[in-house]
C-alpha cells in the first residue's frame, strides 16, 4: 500500500532529541503533498510508534506491517508529533503510476524472512 511518505531509522541521537527512552519507531523523512499521509496530517519529523495498535520497533517492522495491509482500507498510525502522542487514520492507496515503489526486505522470525517484496504495478505485471 501507498501512503505518500518516506521513513528513516530512529537513531539513538534522534531518540534522545525527541525524548524517547529507546530508539524505536520510524521517523518520517518526507511526505508527498496531497498524498494520503499529508491529508491525514503526518509531517516530516513525526515518529510512527504503532500501526493498528501494534508497536513499531523499527523502520523494517513498519515496512513489514504495511506490506500485510490491504489497499483501499484505512490504517491507524500511532504517532509522536511535536512531543505529543496522536493517532492518525491514513488511507492505504494503490501507488500512482510513476511513483517510486519501495522494495522491502522482510526480516525477523518468519518463513518469509529475507524475501524482497514490492507492490506489483499493472505495468510490471505485464512483463
C-alpha positions in Angstrom: 0.0 0.0 0.0 1.0 3.6 -0.7 0.6 6.4 1.8 2.9 9.0 0.2 5.5 9.1 3.0 9.1 8.0 3.3 10.8 6.9 6.6 14.2 6.6 8.1 15.7 4.8 11.1 15.4 6.4 14.6 19.0 6.6 15.8 19.9 6.8 19.5 20.7 10.5 18.9 17.3 11.2 17.3 15.5 9.2 20.0 17.2 11.3 22.7 16.4 14.6 21.0 12.7 13.6 20.8 12.5 12.4 24.4 12.2 8.7 23.5 13.7 6.3 26.0 14.9 4.0 23.3 15.4 4.3 19.5 12.0 2.9 18.4 9.6 3.6 15.6 10.1 5.1 12.2 11.0 8.7 11.6 9.0 10.5 8.8 11.6 11.9 6.5 9.3 13.2 3.8 5.6 13.5 2.9 4.2 13.9 -0.6 2.0 16.9 -1.0 -1.7 15.9 -1.3 -0.9 12.2 -0.6 -2.9 10.1 2.0 -0.3 10.8 4.7 -0.4 14.6 4.1 -4.2 14.6 4.1 -4.2 12.8 7.5 -1.7 15.4 8.9 1.5 13.4 9.0 4.6 15.6 8.8 8.3 15.2 8.4 9.9 14.9 11.9 6.9 12.8 13.2 7.7 9.3 14.5 5.4 6.4 13.8 5.3 4.3 17.0 2.4 1.9 16.2 0.3 0.6 13.4 -3.2 -0.6 14.1 -2.3 -0.8 17.8 0.8 -2.9 17.3 4.1 -1.3 18.4 6.5 -0.4 15.6 10.0 -1.1 16.8 11.9 -0.1 13.6 11.5 1.0 10.0 11.7 -2.7 9.0 8.8 -3.5 11.3 6.8 -0.7 9.8 7.6 -1.9 6.2 6.6 -5.4 7.1 3.3 -4.5 8.7 2.5 -2.1 5.9 3.1 -4.9 3.4 0.5 -7.1 5.1 -2.3 -4.5 4.8 -4.9 -4.2 2.1 -5.2 -1.4 -0.4 -8.5 0.5 -0.1 -8.6 0.3 3.7 -7.5 2.7 6.4 -4.8 2.1 9.0 -4.4 3.7 12.4 -1.0 5.2 12.9 0.2 6.0 16.5 2.4 9.0 16.1 4.7 11.2 18.2 4.3 14.7 16.7 5.9 17.7 18.3 6.2 15.9 21.6 2.5 14.8 21.7 1.1 11.4 21.1 -1.6 11.3 18.4 -3.5 8.7 16.3 -4.0 9.3 12.6 -6.2 7.3 10.2 -4.4 7.1 6.9 -6.0 5.7 3.7 -4.0 2.9 2.1 -4.0 3.5 -1.7 -2.5 2.0 -4.8 0.6 3.8 -5.8 0.1 6.2 -8.7 1.8 5.4 -11.9 5.4 6.6 -11.9 5.6 6.7 -8.1 8.7 5.3 -6.5 7.7 1.8 -5.2 9.6 0.8 -2.1 11.1 -2.6 -2.2 11.0 -4.2 1.3 13.2 -7.0 2.5 11.3 -8.9 5.1 13.2 -9.7 8.3 12.5 -11.3 11.6 11.2 -14.7 12.7 9.1 -15.6 9.7 9.3 -18.2 6.9 9.4 -15.1 4.6 12.5 -13.6 6.3 14.9 -12.4 3.6 12.2 -12.2 0.9 12.0 -8.9 -1.1 8.5 -7.6 -1.8 7.1 -4.6 -3.6 3.7 -3.6 -4.8 3.1 -5.1 -8.3 2.0 -2.3 -10.7 -0.1 -3.2 -13.7 2.8 -2.3 -16.0 5.2 -4.6 -14.0 2.6 -7.4 -14.0 2.6 -7.5 -17.8 6.3 -8.2 -18.0 
